[in-house]
């Protein structure tokens, strides 16, 4: 079996990993966010960017919006049900309008001799 002595997860010429190779990381601050389901998430931000921290953050567990106030989390988004083309048409037209359009189309087809 060739490659049995190969080091997995590395490549030829790769050096050591660590702070000395990458440099020092920027100072960070973790901000807590809570969603309506009570899940807490703590993303970290650069310390110098704390003035630009977003008010809401998407919960990685349930997808609801999360806010920084644990006792008053943001309301979940209202999901609109999928509407078919027919549902949109019915919002714009009454049954009487639909019947008039159908009668007109049938009359046109009869005049052309396509239906009896």
C-alpha positions as CSV (number, residue, x, y, z in Angstrom):
1,X,0.0,0.0,0.0
2,X,1.8,3.1,-1.2
3,X,1.5,6.3,0.9
4,X,1.1,4.4,4.1
5,X,3.7,6.6,5.7
6,X,2.2,9.9,4.4
7,X,1.2,12.5,6.8
8,X,-2.5,13.2,6.4
9,X,-3.9,16.7,6.4
10,X,-0.7,18.3,5.2
11,X,1.1,19.0,2.0
12,X,4.7,18.9,1.0
13,X,6.5,22.1,2.0
14,X,3.9,23.1,4.6
15,X,5.4,24.8,7.6
16,X,4.3,24.8,11.2
17,X,0.9,26.4,11.9
18,X,0.6,28.9,14.7
19,X,0.8,32.6,15.8
20,X,4.4,32.9,14.7
21,X,3.5,32.1,11.1
22,X,0.2,34.1,10.8
23,X,1.0,37.0,13.0
24,X,-1.1,38.1,16.0
25,X,-4.8,38.2,15.7
26,X,-6.8,41.4,16.2
27,X,-8.4,42.0,19.6
28,X,-12.0,40.5,19.6
29,X,-15.2,41.0,21.5
30,X,-18.0,38.5,21.7
31,X,-21.6,39.8,21.7
32,X,-24.5,37.7,22.9
33,X,-27.7,37.4,20.8
34,X,-30.9,35.6,21.8
35,X,-33.8,34.5,19.5
36,X,-37.5,34.0,20.3
37,X,-36.8,30.3,20.9
38,X,-34.3,31.2,23.7
39,X,-31.2,30.1,21.7
40,X,-28.0,32.1,22.4
41,X,-25.3,32.7,19.9
42,X,-22.0,34.7,20.5
43,X,-20.4,35.8,17.3
44,X,-17.1,37.7,17.8
45,X,-16.3,41.0,16.2
46,X,-13.1,43.1,16.0
47,X,-12.9,45.2,19.2
48,X,-12.4,48.4,17.1
49,X,-15.6,47.7,15.2
50,X,-18.0,47.5,18.2
51,X,-19.7,50.7,17.1
52,X,-20.8,48.8,13.9
53,X,-22.1,45.7,15.6
54,X,-25.5,44.7,14.0
55,X,-28.6,45.0,16.2
56,X,-29.9,41.6,15.0
57,X,-28.1,38.4,14.1
58,X,-29.5,35.2,12.5
59,X,-29.8,32.3,14.9
60,X,-27.7,29.4,13.6
61,X,-30.0,26.9,15.2
62,X,-33.5,27.9,14.0
63,X,-32.9,30.8,11.6
64,X,-35.0,33.3,13.5
65,X,-33.6,36.8,14.1
66,X,-31.8,37.2,17.4
67,X,-31.3,40.4,19.4
68,X,-29.0,41.6,22.2
69,X,-31.9,41.9,24.7
70,X,-32.5,38.4,26.2
71,X,-35.9,39.3,27.7
72,X,-37.2,41.0,24.5
73,X,-35.9,39.1,21.5
74,X,-37.1,40.2,18.0
75,X,-40.3,38.6,16.6
76,X,-39.8,35.8,14.1
77,X,-40.4,36.6,10.4
78,X,-44.0,35.9,9.2
79,X,-43.8,33.3,6.5
80,X,-46.3,33.9,3.7
81,X,-47.7,30.8,2.1
82,X,-46.9,30.0,-1.5
83,X,-49.5,31.3,-3.9
84,X,-50.3,29.8,-7.2
85,X,-50.9,31.8,-10.3
86,X,-54.6,31.1,-9.9
87,X,-54.6,32.6,-6.4
88,X,-53.1,35.8,-7.7
89,X,-55.7,36.0,-10.5
90,X,-58.5,35.4,-8.0
91,X,-57.2,38.4,-6.0
92,X,-57.6,40.6,-9.0
93,X,-60.8,39.3,-10.5
94,X,-64.3,38.4,-9.2
95,X,-66.0,35.2,-10.3
96,X,-68.3,37.4,-12.5
97,X,-65.2,38.9,-14.3
98,X,-63.8,35.4,-14.8
99,X,-67.1,34.1,-16.3
100,X,-67.2,37.1,-18.7
101,X,-63.6,36.5,-19.9
102,X,-64.4,32.8,-20.3
103,X,-67.6,33.5,-22.3
104,X,-65.7,35.9,-24.5
105,X,-62.9,33.4,-25.2
106,X,-65.4,30.6,-26.0
107,X,-67.3,32.9,-28.4
108,X,-64.0,33.8,-30.2
109,X,-63.2,30.0,-30.5
110,X,-66.8,29.3,-31.8
111,X,-66.5,32.2,-34.4
112,X,-63.2,30.6,-35.7
113,X,-64.9,27.2,-35.9
114,X,-62.5,25.6,-33.5
115,X,-65.2,24.4,-31.1
116,X,-68.9,23.7,-31.5
